[in-house]
Amino acid sequence: MFPNFEGKRVPDVTFRVRQDNEWKSITTADLFAGKTVVLFSLPGAFTPTCSSTHLPRYNELAPTFKAHGVDDILCVSVNDTFVMNEWAKDQDAANITLIPDGNGEFTDGVGLLVDKSDLGFGKRSWRYSMLVKDGVIVKQFIEPQKPGDPFEVSDADTMLNFIAPNAKKPDQVAIFTREGCGFCAKAKELLTQLGYDYAEVPLAHTVRNRVVGAVTGKGTVPQIFINGEYIGGAEELEAWSRQAKAA
């Protein structure tokens, strides 16, 4: 069983980071003093679950966390600062501060440094998250101690549900489009008017029909999805928006 550090202060550690081509020292006091902080830790930068799900969802939900009193979101990994800096660029993770615990001091200090030599990783962090207020650990979500790399409780949604169970999460909106499509432009304008921060998926003519047909059964764009619901094209979006306003 991993130790529970709830009610205890975070370890006193100095992190060496590379910023603007200069070496700088950041202490745990710099990161936690007088702040409400969500911290999550993972086995390594650029690894599959960490890159596809764990970090991106925290980055996506960061505005919602901050709307409910969280000052900063930190991602800690037992990697060096150069790796963490490149990973931050690769992930476009502007809402997250990536902290390189290169020597594993912080991770060891919370009892979650594990040996992954069987994978050629050496010492790494077990996957976990925690809520820290003014340097004191208020809540921990530690993945179950079982083989592999479990990812069940340290995710962003679990932490947000603990902090603010009734928080309104960002809408998931995507639109398939093509270049020069007037109906696509009309649909995007309506989505903006409705207040949606949509993800546009432009499709080349060489694959458009196959992609749209496989996903929607249709042969034209735009095609819109909102929170897992297939809306349809521009006309269907207009009808959907009228129904939503009337409800």
N, C-alpha and C positions, 0 to 999 in steps of 0.2 A: 504493500500500500504506500502511495506517495504521501508525504506529510502535508497537513493542512495548515496553511499560514494565515488564515483569516484572523484578523485582530492584531496581527503583527506588522511591524514596519518593513518596507522593502529593504533589501540589502544596500549597504553603502558602497557604491561602485562608481568608478570613473571609466567612461567609455571613450576610446580614441576614435575620432572620426575625421574624415577628409572632406573639407568644404572649401570651395573656391581655391583649389590647389594648395591648401594649407592644412596642416594638422591642428586639430582643436580637441580640447577635452570637455566632455559633457558629463556632469555628475547626476546621480539620482536626485539630488536636491534641486538641480536645475529643471529636471523633468517632472517632479512630483510635488514639490513644496507649494502649498496653497492652492492646489489644483485638484479637480476631479478628472481622473484619467482612466481610460479603458486601455488595457494592455493585452495583446494576444501574442503567443509565441508558437513557433512551428519548427519542424526539423531542418529546413533549409531553403534558401532563396532558389528560385528557378525550378523547384521540384513540383511534380504534377498537381497534387491537391492544393498546395500552398499558392500556386500561381493561377489555377483555374477557378478556385472557389473561396479559399479562406481569406486571403488578402483582398481580392476584388469586392467581396460582399461588404467587408468593413469599410472599404473606400466608398462604396455606393451608399451605405447607410450613414456615413459620417455626418451629413447635415442634420439628419434626424437625431442622432446621438447628441449633437451640439444643441439642438433645440430643446433637449431635455436635460441640460445641465452638465454635459461632458465637455471639458475644455480641450482635451487632446486625446488622440488615439495613437498608440505606439505599437509597432510590430518589432519584436525582438527575435533575433535568430543568432545561432552560433556560427556566424560568418564574418569575414573581414569587411571593413568599410567600403572597399572598392567593389566587392560583390554586391553589397546592399545598395550602393549608389546606382549601379547598373541595373539592378532589379527594379528599383524605384522608377527609373526611366522607362524600362520595358513595360512596366505595369501602368504607367501614367497615373501613379498613386499620389496625387497632389494633396489628398485629404489625410494621408497617413504619414507619420514620422517613423522612418525605419532606423532601428538602433542595432548596430553591430556589436554583439557580445562575443567578440572574437576569441577571448580566453575562457568563455563560459562561466565567468565569475558570478554574474547576476543569476544565471540559470541554476548554477550550483547552490547559490545562496537561498533559492526558494525550493531547493530539494528536487529539481526536475531535470538535472543533467543525467542523460542516459548514454549507455554505450551502444553505438550502432556500427561497431567495427565489422560486423558480419556483412554490412552493405558497403564497406569501405568509407564510411562517413566519420569514423572516430567518435568522439564525444559530441553529442548534439542535444538539443532541447526536446523534451516530450511536448506534445501539443497541448496547449492550455490557454485559458484567458482569465483575466481578473480585473475587478473594479477596485481602483485605488483612490482614496480621498486623503489629501494632504500627507501622502507618504504611507498611509496605513491601508493594508489590504482588507477590503470590506467583503469581497466575494471572490471565490475561485471556481472556475469550471475546468476540471482536469479530465482529460480523456481517460476512459477505462484502461486499466493496465492489462492489456492482452496483446497477443502477437500482431505484427503488422503496424499499421499507422491509422488507428481508429480516429474518426472524425465525426463525433456524435454530439458533443456538448459545448465545444469551444468556439462555435460559429457565431457570427455577428447577430443573427436573429435571436439566438438563445440569450445572449447578453442584453440585447435591446428589450426583449420580453421581460427580463428581470428588472431593468431600470425603469421602463415605461411600458407596462403591458398593453396599454391602449393606444400606443403611438401609431400614427398614420405613416405607413411606409411608402416610399416612392413607387409610383405606378410603373409597371413594366410595359412599355409601348414600343413596337417595332413596325416599320413600314418597308415593304419591298417596292423599289422604284426603278426607273430607267432614265437615262439622260434625255432631256428634251421633252419629257412627258408633261403636258399641261394638266392632266388630271392628278398627276403626282404632286405637282406644285400646289394645286388647289387643296388636296388632302393635307399636305404638310402645313399649309397656312391655317387650316381649320384646327389641326392638332395643336398648333401654337396658340391659337385663340382660346382653345379649351384648357390651356395651361399645362400641356404635356411636354415633357422633355423626352422626345422620342429618339430611338435609334434607327437611323436610315440604313437600309441594306440595298445599295445600288447593284443592279444585276446587268452583266454584259449580255448582248443580244444572243451570243453563242450558247448561253446556258439558261437564259431567262425562262423560256417556256418549260424546260424540264424542271427547274427549281420550283417555280410557281405552281406548276401542275402537280408535282409530287407532294407539295405541302398543303395546297388549298384545293386542288382539283380544277382550278381556273387556268386561263391562259393569258391573262392580261395583268398589268400593274396600273395603279397601286393596289397592294393588298396589305391590310392593316390588322394587327393583333394588339389587344389591350388586356393586360393582366391574365394572360392565358386564354382569352376569348377571341375567336376569329371573328372579326367585324366584317371584312369584305373590302370592296373598292371605295372610291370617293363618294358615290351616291349612298352606299350603305352606311358609310361613316356619318354623312349628314343626317340620315334617318336615325341612326343610333344616338347622335348628339341631341336630336330633338326629343327623343324618348327619355334620355337621361335628364334633360332639363325639366321635363314634365313630371318626372317621378318625385 
